[in-house]
Amino acid sequence: MQKTRRLTLLLILLLLLSSLPAAPRAAAAEAGDRVVGYYAAWAARQGYTPDKLPAEQFTQINYAFARIENGRLALDDPEGDRKTLRELTALRKRNPELKIVLSVGGWDESTWFSDVASSPAQRETFARSCLDLIREHGLDGVDLDWEYPVSGGAAGVIHRPQDRENFTRLLQASRKTLDSQSRRDGRDYVLSIAGAAGSGYLNCIEPRAGAESVDHV
């Protein structure tokens, strides 16, 4: 039920945005606004292909969702996702400042977050795999949607009391890896998280410490 509700809300958001008149990109940039939208993989299969997105109205589009496989970031549907990612990055022709970011996790794909966050070696492996996938597909960053640290989420999601501190450490490792690549190629790479405003979530993470590593939440 929760998955259905989330997907319905995403579709409604995309449909509403698609009906709005195009807004000048310069105005949003000057104001420093971020307009971030999630584009779910199933949307393309249902006919709402990336070319239908109002790309000029976004500063960032998160493609949802990638998953964790053997401790590394992986595409959920390699063939289909590669095609969709090519179409999403092509939107930069209409909006050169648009960021295309790969989102990992969500309600269905958060099973292994606790494991990859649990040790320095596993955090390093995961962070490196994020960078590898970003560079392979010409993307601008990664968005972590861990549902949920400490408390768990869907049936089978691994969770530990130590997730609270380990989530911060995973963000720090990811930030360090992305920044190292930035120094090599001069590009800025996005690191963001999807979270919740309620105390049930905020008490299971370190909000201030985590915020130091991410571009936005």
Phi, psi and omega in degrees: 000316181297318179299315181299316180297317180297315182293322178296317179295321177298316181295318178299317179300314181296319180293321178296317179296323182293341181268352182280149174292150181297131178259146180299127181295324184300322182298316179296318181295318181295327181280350182074017182287149169247129175239102187248129177233150175262132174246113184276144184303325183291342182298320180295321180293337180264008174099351177269078186284159184305328181296343179276350180291142174281072190302330182293343184265356181253151165260337181208137173240125177263124178269121187240138357229144166276173182226175177252128182226120181053040176082004184234154175289135182216150174289142182287320178229084190311312183293309181294319181293321178300316179297313182294321179296323175298319181290325178291315180292335177293341178295344177296340175296329178270333181216088186301339182269000184292132176262132175248118189237141180267121180263135183239137174113244186078186184297324186267340190237032180259009187307317193256007180303314183301321179293312184290341179270354196276347180211156179304317182295317181290324176296319179295317179299315180295313181300318180295322180292327175297313179297318179301316182289322176301312182290323181300323186251011177065038183265176186248359179161191183224144180239123182262119179242076182275115179240093003216151173297146176068305187273340184077177181218255179295161178304132178093350178291123180287137179210149184221154173301329182286353180303328183303309180283324183292331176298316176301316181293324177294319177295319179297318179295320180293317179298316181299317181294316180294319180294325177298318177292324177300320179292333180280320187243359176078007179263149174266130180248135184276136167232118180225167175228153169257130183222207180215157184268351183281156181296331179300327176273313186297330178286348181260002175228178173251088190303313183292315181294318180295323182296337180292339184261342189255157176282323175196168183241000000 
